[in-house]
Every structure is written in structure tokens, then in C-alpha cells.
Amino acid sequence: MQNCPDWLREYPGAVTICDPQGIILYMNERAVTVLAHGDDSLIGQNLLDCHPEPARTKLTELLATQGTNSYTIEKNGIKKLIHQSPWYNNRVFGGLLELSIEIPREMKHYIRTPK
């Protein structure tokens, strides 16, 4: 994908970017390692084909509504935060960006009050 900053390639969280039809445009090194077992051949494929139901339906909805979705998962003892959100280029919907980052099993939560 053009215009991705160089630092994103080595960002420690998995970053996957798709276009409005769900075609994967970009996967950083971590996404290729974790999600595609080191194989970048998913780039150019439709991300909907990579997900079972009900995730496929949720992604279809996010693409149609330019929506946002966040949740946590745990796999092999590793807890992760998944955040899926729209990205834009000159205010035109470009598709979805998914960020997957490892988080501690127990995480502090702060409530900030405005001053």
C-alpha cells in the first residue's frame, strides 16, 4: 500500500488495511507473522474469505456502514485488543484498518474527569 509510513512496517502490533470491498492492501510484518504465518500472499485477497461466520457478517457490516468495532480475545494464553475502524483519504472512505495488540491479562483502568 502506498503512503504507509516506514515505521508501520515494524510496529509491534499487527496492522491490516483493506479497501472498501475488503481487499487486503497492506499487512505489516507482525500481521504477516501472526495472521498469515509468515506468508504475505493474503495481500490482494478479500479479508472476508479469511473469516468464518459470524465475523464475516460483522466485517461486511463495518464495510457497509464505515463502522468501528473493538473487542478483546485470548488465544494460547495471550490476550489481545482488536480494534477495527474506517480509514479515510481526503475524507473519502478507504476501507478498514485492523489493529491487534497484545495486552496484559489484568489491565488498569482509569476514569478521567474533565477539569
Phi and psi in degrees as GROMACS dihedral restraints (atoms count N, CA, C in turn):
[ dihedral_restraints ]
;  ai    aj    ak    al  type     phi  dphi    fc
    3     4     5     6     1   -74.0    20    10
    4     5     6     7     1   156.9    20    10
    6     7     8     9     1    70.7    20    10
    7     8     9    10     1    11.4    20    10
    9    10    11    12     1   -82.7    20    10
   10    11    12    13     1   132.4    20    10
   12    13    14    15     1   -66.0    20    10
   13    14    15    16     1   148.6    20    10
   15    16    17    18     1   -57.5    20    10
   16    17    18    19     1   -37.8    20    10
   18    19    20    21     1   -62.5    20    10
   19    20    21    22     1   -25.6    20    10
   21    22    23    24     1   -64.9    20    10
   22    23    24    25     1   -30.8    20    10
   24    25    26    27     1   -57.2    20    10
   25    26    27    28     1   -40.7    20    10
   27    28    29    30     1  -102.9    20    10
   28    29    30    31     1     8.5    20    10
   30    31    32    33     1   -56.5    20    10
   31    32    33    34     1   136.3    20    10
   33    34    35    36     1   -71.9    20    10
   34    35    36    37     1   -13.6    20    10
   36    37    38    39     1   -92.3    20    10
   37    38    39    40     1   155.9    20    10
   39    40    41    42     1   -79.6    20    10
   40    41    42    43     1   124.2    20    10
   42    43    44    45     1  -120.1    20    10
   43    44    45    46     1   122.9    20    10
   45    46    47    48     1  -126.2    20    10
   46    47    48    49     1   133.7    20    10
   48    49    50    51     1  -125.8    20    10
   49    50    51    52     1   132.8    20    10
   51    52    53    54     1  -125.4    20    10
   52    53    54    55     1   165.7    20    10
   54    55    56    57     1   -88.6    20    10
   55    56    57    58     1  -179.5    20    10
   57    58    59    60     1   -62.2    20    10
   58    59    60    61     1   -19.0    20    10
   60    61    62    63     1   -93.6    20    10
   61    62    63    64     1    -4.1    20    10
   63    64    65    66     1    95.7    20    10
   64    65    66    67     1     6.0    20    10
   66    67    68    69     1   -74.5    20    10
   67    68    69    70     1   126.4    20    10
   69    70    71    72     1   -70.5    20    10
   70    71    72    73     1   120.6    20    10
   72    73    74    75     1   -97.0    20    10
   73    74    75    76     1   -30.0    20    10
   75    76    77    78     1  -155.0    20    10
   76    77    78    79     1   139.9    20    10
   78    79    80    81     1  -137.2    20    10
   79    80    81    82     1   127.4    20    10
   81    82    83    84     1   -74.9    20    10
   82    83    84    85     1   176.7    20    10
   84    85    86    87     1   -57.4    20    10
   85    86    87    88     1   -41.0    20    10
   87    88    89    90     1   -65.7    20    10
   88    89    90    91     1   -40.8    20    10
   90    91    92    93     1   -63.5    20    10
   91    92    93    94     1   -42.7    20    10
   93    94    95    96     1   -61.7    20    10
   94    95    96    97     1   -42.0    20    10
   96    97    98    99     1   -67.7    20    10
   97    98    99   100     1   -50.0    20    10
   99   100   101   102     1   -80.1    20    10
  100   101   102   103     1   -45.4    20    10
  102   103   104   105     1   -89.5    20    10
  103   104   105   106     1   -27.2    20    10
  105   106   107   108     1  -123.2    20    10
  106   107   108   109     1    15.1    20    10
  108   109   110   111     1    51.9    20    10
  109   110   111   112     1    39.8    20    10
  111   112   113   114     1    85.4    20    10
  112   113   114   115     1     2.0    20    10
  114   115   116   117     1  -108.2    20    10
  115   116   117   118     1   118.0    20    10
  117   118   119   120     1   -87.3    20    10
  118   119   120   121     1    16.0    20    10
  120   121   122   123     1   -70.8    20    10
  121   122   123   124     1    -8.3    20    10
  123   124   125   126     1   -71.3    20    10
  124   125   126   127     1   -22.5    20    10
  126   127   128   129     1   -63.3    20    10
  127   128   129   130     1   127.1    20    10
  129   130   131   132     1    97.9    20    10
  130   131   132   133     1   -11.2    20    10
  132   133   134   135     1   -93.9    20    10
  133   134   135   136     1   163.7    20    10
  135   136   137   138     1   -84.7    20    10
  136   137   138   139     1   126.9    20    10
  138   139   140   141     1   -65.4    20    10
  139   140   141   142     1   -22.3    20    10
  141   142   143   144     1   -63.2    20    10
  142   143   144   145     1   -31.1    20    10
  144   145   146   147     1   -72.9    20    10
  145   146   147   148     1   -13.7    20    10
  147   148   149   150     1   -94.0    20    10
  148   149   150   151     1    -3.6    20    10
  150   151   152   153     1  -123.7    20    10
  151   152   153   154     1   138.1    20    10
  153   154   155   156     1   -82.4    20    10
  154   155   156   157     1   171.6    20    10
  156   157   158   159     1   -72.0    20    10
  157   158   159   160     1   148.8    20    10
  159   160   161   162     1   -88.1    20    10
  160   161   162   163     1     1.5    20    10
  162   163   164   165     1   -60.9    20    10
  163   164   165   166     1   -37.1    20    10
  165   166   167   168     1   -60.8    20    10
  166   167   168   169     1   -45.0    20    10
  168   169   170   171     1   -64.3    20    10
  169   170   171   172     1   -40.1    20    10
  171   172   173   174     1   -63.6    20    10
  172   173   174   175     1   -43.7    20    10
  174   175   176   177     1   -65.2    20    10
  175   176   177   178     1   -39.1    20    10
  177   178   179   180     1   -60.2    20    10
  178   179   180   181     1   -42.5    20    10
  180   181   182   183     1   -63.8    20    10
  181   182   183   184     1   -44.0    20    10
  183   184   185   186     1   -62.3    20    10
  184   185   186   187     1   -40.3    20    10
  186   187   188   189     1   -65.2    20    10
  187   188   189   190     1   -40.7    20    10
  189   190   191   192     1   -71.2    20    10
  190   191   192   193     1   -34.5    20    10
  192   193   194   195     1  -103.9    20    10
  193   194   195   196     1    -3.3    20    10
  195   196   197   198     1    56.0    20    10
  196   197   198   199     1    41.7    20    10
  198   199   200   201     1   -86.9    20    10
  199   200   201   202     1   175.4    20    10
  201   202   203   204     1  -122.9    20    10
  202   203   204   205     1   144.5    20    10
  204   205   206   207     1  -144.1    20    10
  205   206   207   208     1   131.2    20    10
  207   208   209   210     1  -135.7    20    10
  208   209   210   211     1   142.2    20    10
  210   211   212   213     1  -163.8    20    10
  211   212   213   214     1   169.0    20    10
  213   214   215   216     1  -114.2    20    10
  214   215   216   217     1   152.8    20    10
  216   217   218   219     1  -135.2    20    10
  217   218   219   220     1   163.4    20    10
  219   220   221   222     1  -135.2    20    10
  220   221   222   223     1   131.3    20    10
  222   223   224   225     1  -145.4    20    10
  223   224   225   226     1   129.4    20    10
  225   226   227   228     1    53.6    20    10
  226   227   228   229     1    37.5    20    10
  228   229   230   231     1    78.4    20    10
  229   230   231   232     1     3.0    20    10
  231   232   233   234     1  -107.9    20    10
  232   233   234   235     1   124.8    20    10
  234   235   236   237     1   -94.4    20    10
  235   236   237   238     1   138.1    20    10
  237   238   239   240     1  -134.6    20    10
  238   239   240   241     1   150.2    20    10
  240   241   242   243     1  -100.1    20    10
  241   242   243   244     1   127.8    20    10
  243   244   245   246     1  -111.6    20    10
  244   245   246   247     1   127.7    20    10
  246   247   248   249     1  -130.8    20    10
  247   248   249   250     1   120.6    20    10
  249   250   251   252     1  -115.1    20    10
  250   251   252   253     1   125.9    20    10
  252   253   254   255     1  -146.8    20    10
  253   254   255   256     1   157.5    20    10
  255   256   257   258     1   -70.8    20    10
  256   257   258   259     1   152.4    20    10
  258   259   260   261     1  -124.3    20    10
  259   260   261   262     1   154.0    20    10
  261   262   263   264     1  -132.0    20    10
  262   263   264   265     1   151.2    20    10
  264   265   266   267     1  -128.4    20    10
  265   266   267   268     1   113.7    20    10
  267   268   269   270     1    53.7    20    10
  268   269   270   271     1    42.1    20    10
  270   271   272   273     1    68.5    20    10
  271   272   273   274     1    11.7    20    10
  273   274   275   276     1  -103.3    20    10
  274   275   276   277     1   129.7    20    10
  276   277   278   279     1   -56.3    20    10
  277   278   279   280     1   123.1    20    10
  279   280   281   282     1  -101.7    20    10
  280   281   282   283     1   -17.0    20    10
  282   283   284   285     1   136.8    20    10
  283   284   285   286     1  -151.1    20    10
  285   286   287   288     1  -117.3    20    10
  286   287   288   289     1   148.4    20    10
  288   289   290   291     1  -117.8    20    10
  289   290   291   292     1   129.3    20    10
  291   292   293   294     1  -113.4    20    10
  292   293   294   295     1   129.2    20    10
  294   295   296   297     1  -116.0    20    10
  295   296   297   298     1   126.4    20    10
  297   298   299   300     1  -123.1    20    10
  298   299   300   301     1   114.8    20    10
  300   301   302   303     1  -127.7    20    10
  301   302   303   304     1   141.7    20    10
  303   304   305   306     1   -71.4    20    10
  304   305   306   307     1   138.1    20    10
  306   307   308   309     1  -130.2    20    10
  307   308   309   310     1   158.1    20    10
  309   310   311   312     1   -64.2    20    10
  310   311   312   313     1   151.9    20    10
  312   313   314   315     1   -60.0    20    10
  313   314   315   316     1   -42.2    20    10
  315   316   317   318     1  -113.1    20    10
  316   317   318   319     1   126.3    20    10
  318   319   320   321     1  -126.6    20    10
  319   320   321   322     1   134.2    20    10
  321   322   323   324     1   -66.2    20    10
  322   323   324   325     1   147.7    20    10
  324   325   326   327     1  -130.8    20    10
  325   326   327   328     1   128.1    20    10
  327   328   329   330     1  -116.2    20    10
  328   329   330   331     1   141.7    20    10
  330   331   332   333     1  -108.2    20    10
  331   332   333   334     1   117.6    20    10
  333   334   335   336     1   -98.3    20    10
  334   335   336   337     1   134.4    20    10
  336   337   338   339     1  -109.0    20    10
  337   338   339   340     1   140.0    20    10
  339   340   341   342     1   -65.9    20    10
  340   341   342   343     1   148.6    20    10
